[in-house]
């Protein structure tokens, strides 16, 4: 998993995940190899900011109670485009965006 160093008072705290800034989105390279992504630089066109699937307990799959049920989600990416992501691509797109090292079986 990636990380961001955040200044808290007079010390630096290392927090999980990478803060999505102009610099980090343009330069980030995957740390983990889940889905074969190690070293891939997704850039703003493939890093998701938010989806409309609502709140879910497990980020690896769509749930019936989400906005579009189990079919997929609209997702907003860092370059400003919105894309329909069907369930079969959901885990991959989230992994591309978050580098969370999710197991490959959760495609």
C-alpha positions in Angstrom: 0.0 0.0 0.0 1.2 3.5 -0.7 1.5 6.2 1.9 1.6 9.9 2.4 3.7 11.8 4.9 1.5 14.4 6.6 2.8 17.2 8.8 1.1 17.1 12.2 2.3 20.0 14.4 6.1 19.7 14.4 6.3 16.0 13.4 5.6 13.9 10.3 3.0 11.1 10.4 3.0 8.4 7.7 -0.6 7.6 6.8 -1.8 4.8 4.6 -2.8 5.5 1.0 -1.5 8.2 -1.2 -3.1 11.6 -1.0 -4.4 12.5 -4.4 -2.7 15.8 -5.4 -1.7 17.0 -8.8 1.8 15.9 -8.2 1.0 12.4 -6.8 -1.6 11.6 -9.4 0.8 12.6 -12.2 3.8 10.7 -10.8 2.4 7.7 -8.8 3.7 4.2 -9.7 2.0 1.1 -8.2 3.9 -0.4 -5.2 2.0 -3.7 -5.1 1.7 -6.2 -7.9 -2.0 -7.2 -7.4 -3.5 -7.6 -10.9 0.1 -7.3 -12.3 0.1 -3.5 -11.7 3.5 -3.1 -10.0 5.3 -0.2 -11.5 2.3 0.9 -13.6 1.8 4.7 -13.6 -2.0 5.1 -14.0 -2.1 8.9 -14.3 -5.2 11.0 -13.9 -7.3 9.2 -16.5 -7.2 5.9 -14.5 -7.2 7.1 -10.9 -10.7 7.2 -9.5 -11.8 9.9 -7.0 -15.3 8.7 -6.1 -18.1 6.4 -7.2 -21.8 6.6 -6.9 -22.2 3.1 -5.5 -23.1 4.5 -2.1 -21.6 3.1 1.1 -20.5 -0.5 1.2 -18.8 -2.7 3.8 -16.5 -4.4 1.4 -14.8 -2.4 -1.4 -14.3 -5.6 -3.5 -17.7 -6.0 -5.0 -21.0 -4.3 -5.7 -23.9 -4.9 -3.3 -27.7 -5.1 -4.0 -28.3 -2.0 -1.8 -25.9 0.2 -3.8 -27.3 2.9 -6.2 -27.1 0.6 -9.2 -27.5 -2.7 -7.4 -25.0 -5.3 -8.4 -24.5 -4.0 -12.0 -21.8 -1.4 -11.5 -21.1 2.2 -10.7 -20.5 5.6 -12.3 -17.0 6.7 -11.2 -15.4 10.2 -11.3 -11.7 10.1 -12.3 -9.0 12.7 -11.6 -9.0 14.1 -15.1 -12.7 15.0 -14.6 -14.3 12.3 -16.8 -17.1 10.0 -15.5 -17.2 6.4 -16.6 -19.7 3.6 -16.1 -17.7 0.7 -14.5 -19.5 -2.6 -14.6 -19.1 -5.0 -11.7 -16.7 -7.3 -13.6 -14.2 -4.4 -13.8 -14.9 -2.8 -10.4 -12.2 -4.5 -8.3 -9.6 -3.8 -11.0 -10.5 -0.1 -11.3 -10.5 0.4 -7.5 -7.1 -1.4 -7.3 -5.7 0.8 -10.2 -6.9 3.8 -8.2 -5.9 2.8 -4.7 -3.1 0.3 -4.8 -4.6 -1.5 -1.9 -3.1 -4.9 -2.7 -6.4 -6.7 -3.0 -6.3 -10.4 -3.7 -6.5 -11.2 -7.4 -9.4 -13.7 -6.8 -11.6 -10.7 -6.1 -12.0 -9.6 -9.6 
